[in-house]
Amino acid sequence: MAYGHAERNLALIRQLEAETRKLLGSLDQLDPEQSAWLQEVISPGRRAVHQDRLETATASRRSSS
């Protein structure tokens, strides 16, 4: 039960992150803090971690169904 709540929260956070990336991408110039955040969230290593977590979560949901 707790996992469902956490997954919903994580989905909302990822949606907010995607919207923020989109907004920052539409700006002509970023300040240093915005630029650093954007580099962090689009880094290949972070994407791989997210993908691994997504695949693990998906697999565990399928096995519990």
GIKA-V162225 format. One record per pair of residues at least 6 apart in sequence whose C-alpha atoms are under 7 Angstrom apart, sorted by the first residue. I is the first residue (numbers start at 1). GAP is how many residues later the second one is. Records with the same first field share a line. If there is no record, write none. Layout:
BEGIN
I=GAP ; GAP
END
This chain:
BEGIN
21=17
END
